[in-house]
């Protein structure tokens, strides 16, 4: 966990493909660390292959978690980690609902993926999150349009531990180079906004299980 404090860049986690792909990721890690904004490379399951120093700094205060750490699987972090709401502002509407919609679309494209099935089982264990997944997400998409579920270009609140940023906004930029696309991977960058948002104590609350309030629990 020492790398999260901004120390030596970790080696890329084992990723898809050949030794050539691994060599590409090694070089891509150098490129990623030159980016001043938090950035990471994930596969279609949101398993994290690479992160840069700015990403590790953003999430340096996150408690260890065996499966939902932001440096392990970012989707699981958004949905299941108790520290997620302390960093991802407007956590439910701005982060959870798009991620649940993303999971539904990805699971449809990869119906036999055991890792995605495991995420779905964990969603089902939380009655409120399960209701949001089955009922809230379709209703939300009908109300606001499919575009709302896209990560690329979306502007979302962020609570940065660095007081120079504090409570601000970031624009998500999603890019896929041809080699990353062959590995079913993509790069996400959190482009921090210059103008900070007003801070509020209620935006820094750790959440517990059954956190989603977007959709009421089923009777």
C-alpha positions as a Markdown table, in Angstrom:
| # | Residue | x | y | z |
|---|---|---|---|---|
| 1 | Unk | 0.0 | 0.0 | 0.0 |
| 2 | Unk | 3.0 | 2.3 | 0.3 |
| 3 | Unk | 2.8 | 3.4 | -3.3 |
| 4 | Unk | -0.5 | 5.2 | -2.6 |
| 5 | Unk | 1.3 | 8.0 | -0.8 |
| 6 | Unk | 3.0 | 9.0 | -4.0 |
| 7 | Unk | 6.2 | 6.8 | -3.7 |
| 8 | Unk | 7.7 | 4.7 | -6.4 |
| 9 | Unk | 5.4 | 3.8 | -9.3 |
| 10 | Unk | 4.2 | 0.2 | -9.0 |
| 11 | Unk | 4.7 | -2.2 | -11.8 |
| 12 | Unk | 1.6 | -2.8 | -13.9 |
| 13 | Unk | -0.7 | -5.5 | -12.6 |
| 14 | Unk | -0.9 | -8.6 | -14.8 |
| 15 | Unk | -3.0 | -7.7 | -17.8 |
| 16 | Unk | -4.3 | -9.4 | -20.9 |
| 17 | Unk | -2.2 | -10.3 | -23.9 |
| 18 | Unk | 1.3 | -11.3 | -24.6 |
| 19 | Unk | 4.7 | -10.1 | -23.3 |
| 20 | Unk | 4.5 | -7.4 | -26.0 |
| 21 | Unk | 1.3 | -6.1 | -24.4 |
| 22 | Unk | 3.0 | -6.1 | -21.0 |
| 23 | Unk | 5.9 | -4.1 | -22.5 |
| 24 | Unk | 3.5 | -1.6 | -24.0 |
| 25 | Unk | 1.8 | -1.2 | -20.5 |
| 26 | Unk | 5.2 | -0.6 | -18.9 |
| 27 | Unk | 5.9 | 2.2 | -21.3 |
| 28 | Unk | 2.3 | 3.5 | -21.0 |
| 29 | Unk | 2.8 | 3.7 | -17.2 |
| 30 | Unk | 5.6 | 6.2 | -17.9 |
| 31 | Unk | 3.3 | 8.3 | -20.0 |
| 32 | Unk | 0.5 | 8.1 | -17.4 |
| 33 | Unk | 2.8 | 9.4 | -14.7 |
| 34 | Unk | 3.5 | 12.5 | -16.7 |
| 35 | Unk | -0.2 | 13.4 | -16.6 |
| 36 | Unk | -0.9 | 15.9 | -13.8 |
| 37 | Unk | -4.4 | 14.8 | -13.3 |
| 38 | Unk | -5.6 | 11.5 | -11.7 |
| 39 | Unk | -5.6 | 8.8 | -14.4 |
| 40 | Unk | -6.0 | 5.1 | -14.6 |
| 41 | Unk | -6.2 | 2.2 | -17.1 |
| 42 | Unk | -9.0 | -0.4 | -16.6 |
| 43 | Unk | -10.3 | -3.4 | -18.5 |
| 44 | Unk | -13.9 | -4.1 | -19.3 |
| 45 | Unk | -14.4 | -5.4 | -15.7 |
| 46 | Unk | -12.9 | -2.2 | -14.3 |
| 47 | Unk | -10.0 | -4.1 | -13.0 |
| 48 | Unk | -7.2 | -1.6 | -12.7 |
| 49 | Unk | -4.1 | -2.2 | -14.8 |
| 50 | Unk | -2.3 | 1.1 | -14.2 |
| 51 | Unk | -2.6 | 4.3 | -12.1 |
| 52 | Unk | -0.5 | 7.4 | -11.9 |
| 53 | Unk | 0.8 | 9.3 | -9.0 |
| 54 | Unk | -2.0 | 11.9 | -9.1 |
| 55 | Unk | -4.6 | 9.1 | -8.8 |
| 56 | Unk | -2.8 | 7.5 | -5.9 |
| 57 | Unk | -2.6 | 10.9 | -4.2 |
| 58 | Unk | -6.4 | 11.4 | -4.7 |
| 59 | Unk | -7.2 | 8.1 | -3.0 |
| 60 | Unk | -4.3 | 7.9 | -0.5 |
| 61 | Unk | -6.6 | 8.2 | 2.5 |
| 62 | Unk | -8.8 | 5.2 | 1.5 |
| 63 | Unk | -8.8 | 2.3 | 3.9 |
| 64 | Unk | -7.5 | -1.0 | 2.6 |
| 65 | Unk | -10.1 | -3.3 | 1.1 |
| 66 | Unk | -9.6 | -6.8 | -0.3 |
| 67 | Unk | -11.7 | -6.3 | -3.5 |
| 68 | Unk | -13.0 | -2.7 | -3.6 |
| 69 | Unk | -9.9 | -0.7 | -3.3 |
| 70 | Unk | -9.7 | 2.0 | -6.1 |
| 71 | Unk | -6.3 | 0.6 | -7.2 |
| 72 | Unk | -7.8 | -2.9 | -7.6 |
| 73 | Unk | -11.3 | -2.5 | -9.2 |
| 74 | Unk | -12.7 | 1.0 | -9.6 |
| 75 | Unk | -16.3 | -0.2 | -10.2 |
| 76 | Unk | -16.2 | -2.1 | -6.9 |
| 77 | Unk | -14.8 | 0.9 | -5.2 |
| 78 | Unk | -17.6 | 3.2 | -6.4 |
| 79 | Unk | -20.3 | 0.7 | -5.4 |
| 80 | Unk | -19.0 | -1.0 | -2.3 |
| 81 | Unk | -16.2 | 0.8 | -0.5 |
| 82 | Unk | -17.3 | 2.7 | 2.6 |
| 83 | Unk | -14.9 | 5.5 | 1.9 |
| 84 | Unk | -16.2 | 6.2 | -1.7 |
| 85 | Unk | -18.6 | 8.9 | -0.7 |
| 86 | Unk | -15.8 | 10.8 | 1.2 |
| 87 | Unk | -14.1 | 11.4 | -2.2 |
| 88 | Unk | -16.7 | 11.0 | -4.9 |
| 89 | Unk | -19.1 | 13.9 | -4.3 |
| 90 | Unk | -22.9 | 13.5 | -4.9 |
| 91 | Unk | -21.9 | 9.9 | -4.7 |
| 92 | Unk | -25.3 | 8.2 | -5.4 |
| 93 | Unk | -26.6 | 10.3 | -8.3 |
| 94 | Unk | -23.3 | 11.3 | -10.0 |
| 95 | Unk | -21.2 | 8.1 | -9.5 |
| 96 | Unk | -23.3 | 5.1 | -8.4 |
| 97 | Unk | -26.1 | 5.3 | -10.9 |
| 98 | Unk | -23.8 | 5.7 | -14.0 |
| 99 | Unk | -21.7 | 2.8 | -12.7 |
| 100 | Unk | -24.7 | 0.6 | -12.2 |
| 101 | Unk | -25.8 | 1.4 | -15.7 |
| 102 | Unk | -22.3 | 0.7 | -17.0 |
| 103 | Unk | -22.3 | -2.7 | -15.2 |
| 104 | Unk | -25.7 | -3.6 | -16.8 |
| 105 | Unk | -24.5 | -2.7 | -20.3 |
| 106 | Unk | -21.2 | -4.6 | -19.8 |
| 107 | Unk | -22.8 | -7.7 | -18.4 |
| 108 | Unk | -25.1 | -7.8 | -21.4 |
| 109 | Unk | -22.1 | -7.7 | -23.7 |
| 110 | Unk | -20.2 | -10.4 | -21.6 |
| 111 | Unk | -23.0 | -12.6 | -20.3 |
| 112 | Unk | -20.7 | -15.4 | -19.2 |
| 113 | Unk | -18.1 | -13.4 | -17.4 |
| 114 | Unk | -17.7 | -14.8 | -13.9 |
| 115 | Unk | -16.2 | -11.6 | -12.5 |
| 116 | Unk | -19.2 | -9.6 | -13.6 |
| 117 | Unk | -21.5 | -12.2 | -12.2 |
| 118 | Unk | -19.8 | -11.8 | -8.9 |
| 119 | Unk | -20.4 | -8.1 | -8.9 |
| 120 | Unk | -24.0 | -8.7 | -9.7 |
| 121 | Unk | -24.3 | -11.0 | -6.7 |
| 122 | Unk | -22.8 | -8.4 | -4.4 |
| 123 | Unk | -25.2 | -5.8 | -5.7 |
| 124 | Unk | -28.1 | -8.2 | -4.9 |
| 125 | Unk | -26.9 | -8.5 | -1.3 |
| 126 | Unk | -27.8 | -4.9 | -0.7 |
| 127 | Unk | -31.6 | -4.6 | -1.1 |
| 128 | Unk | -31.4 | -0.8 | -1.7 |
| 129 | Unk | -28.7 | -1.1 | -4.3 |
| 130 | Unk | -30.4 | -4.0 | -5.9 |
| 131 | Unk | -33.6 | -2.0 | -6.2 |
| 132 | Unk | -31.6 | 0.8 | -7.8 |
| 133 | Unk | -30.1 | -1.6 | -10.2 |
| 134 | Unk | -33.3 | -3.3 | -11.3 |
| 135 | Unk | -35.8 | -0.4 | -11.0 |
| 136 | Unk | -33.9 | 2.9 | -10.5 |
| 137 | Unk | -31.4 | 2.7 | -13.3 |
| 138 | Unk | -34.0 | 2.0 | -16.1 |
| 139 | Unk | -36.3 | 4.7 | -14.7 |
| 140 | Unk | -33.3 | 7.2 | -14.5 |
| 141 | Unk | -32.2 | 6.4 | -18.0 |
| 142 | Unk | -35.8 | 7.0 | -19.3 |
| 143 | Unk | -36.0 | 10.3 | -17.5 |
| 144 | Unk | -32.6 | 11.8 | -18.3 |
| 145 | Unk | -31.5 | 9.9 | -21.4 |
| 146 | Unk | -28.9 | 7.3 | -22.2 |
| 147 | Unk | -26.2 | 10.0 | -22.4 |
| 148 | Unk | -26.3 | 10.5 | -18.6 |
| 149 | Unk | -24.8 | 7.0 | -18.2 |
| 150 | Unk | -21.7 | 7.9 | -20.3 |
| 151 | Unk | -18.5 | 8.4 | -18.4 |
| 152 | Unk | -16.7 | 10.3 | -21.1 |
| 153 | Unk | -17.3 | 14.0 | -20.9 |
| 154 | Unk | -19.3 | 13.9 | -17.7 |
| 155 | Unk | -18.7 | 16.5 | -15.0 |
| 156 | Unk | -18.9 | 15.1 | -11.5 |
| 157 | Unk | -18.2 | 16.5 | -8.0 |
| 158 | Unk | -15.0 | 15.4 | -6.4 |
| 159 | Unk | -13.6 | 15.9 | -2.8 |
| 160 | Unk | -9.8 | 16.1 | -3.1 |
| 161 | Unk | -7.7 | 15.6 | 0.0 |
| 162 | Unk | -5.4 | 18.4 | -1.1 |
| 163 | Unk | -6.8 | 21.6 | 0.3 |
| 164 | Unk | -5.7 | 23.5 | -2.8 |
| 165 | Unk | -8.5 | 21.6 | -4.6 |
| 166 | Unk | -10.9 | 20.6 | -1.8 |
| 167 | Unk | -14.4 | 20.2 | -3.0 |
| 168 | Unk | -14.3 | 20.7 | -6.7 |
| 169 | Unk | -15.5 | 19.2 | -10.0 |
| 170 | Unk | -13.8 | 17.0 | -12.5 |
| 171 | Unk | -14.5 | 16.1 | -16.1 |
| 172 | Unk | -14.0 | 12.5 | -16.9 |
| 173 | Unk | -12.1 | 12.0 | -20.2 |
| 174 | Unk | -12.1 | 8.4 | -21.5 |
| 175 | Unk | -9.6 | 7.4 | -24.2 |
| 176 | Unk | -8.8 | 4.2 | -25.9 |
| 177 | Unk | -5.6 | 3.8 | -27.9 |
| 178 | Unk | -5.6 | 1.1 | -30.5 |
| 179 | Unk | -3.4 | -1.3 | -28.5 |
| 180 | Unk | -5.6 | -0.7 | -25.4 |
| 181 | Unk | -8.7 | -1.3 | -27.4 |
| 182 | Unk | -7.3 | -4.7 | -28.5 |
| 183 | Unk | -7.0 | -5.6 | -24.8 |
| 184 | Unk | -10.5 | -4.3 | -24.1 |
| 185 | Unk | -9.0 | -1.6 | -22.0 |
| 186 | Unk | -9.5 | 2.2 | -21.6 |
| 187 | Unk | -7.9 | 5.1 | -19.9 |
| 188 | Unk | -9.9 | 7.4 | -17.6 |
| 189 | Unk | -8.6 | 10.8 | -16.5 |
| 190 | Unk | -10.2 | 13.0 | -13.9 |
| 191 | Unk | -9.5 | 16.6 | -15.2 |
| 192 | Unk | -9.8 | 18.7 | -12.1 |
| 193 | Unk | -11.7 | 22.0 | -12.4 |
| 194 | Unk | -9.9 | 25.2 | -11.4 |
| 195 | Unk | -12.9 | 26.8 | -9.6 |
| 196 | Unk | -13.6 | 24.9 | -6.3 |
| 197 | Unk | -17.1 | 24.1 | -5.1 |
| 198 | Unk | -18.3 | 25.2 | -1.7 |
| 199 | Unk | -17.4 | 22.6 | 0.9 |
| 200 | Unk | -19.9 | 21.1 | 3.2 |
| 201 | Unk | -19.5 | 18.7 | 6.1 |
| 202 | Unk | -22.4 | 16.6 | 4.9 |
| 203 | Unk | -20.5 | 15.8 | 1.7 |
| 204 | Unk | -17.6 | 14.1 | 3.6 |
| 205 | Unk | -19.7 | 11.4 | 5.3 |
| 206 | Unk | -18.6 | 7.8 | 5.2 |
| 207 | Unk | -21.4 | 5.5 | 4.0 |
| 208 | Unk | -22.4 | 2.2 | 5.3 |
| 209 | Unk | -24.3 | -0.7 | 3.7 |
| 210 | Unk | -27.7 | 0.2 | 2.2 |
| 211 | Unk | -26.4 | 3.6 | 1.2 |
| 212 | Unk | -28.4 | 4.3 | -1.9 |
| 213 | Unk | -31.4 | 6.6 | -1.4 |
| 214 | Unk | -32.2 | 7.2 | -5.0 |
| 215 | Unk | -34.7 | 4.3 | -5.0 |
| 216 | Unk | -36.6 | 3.2 | -1.9 |
| 217 | Unk | -36.1 | -0.3 | -0.7 |
| 218 | Unk | -38.6 | -2.8 | -2.0 |
| 219 | Unk | -41.4 | -3.6 | 0.4 |
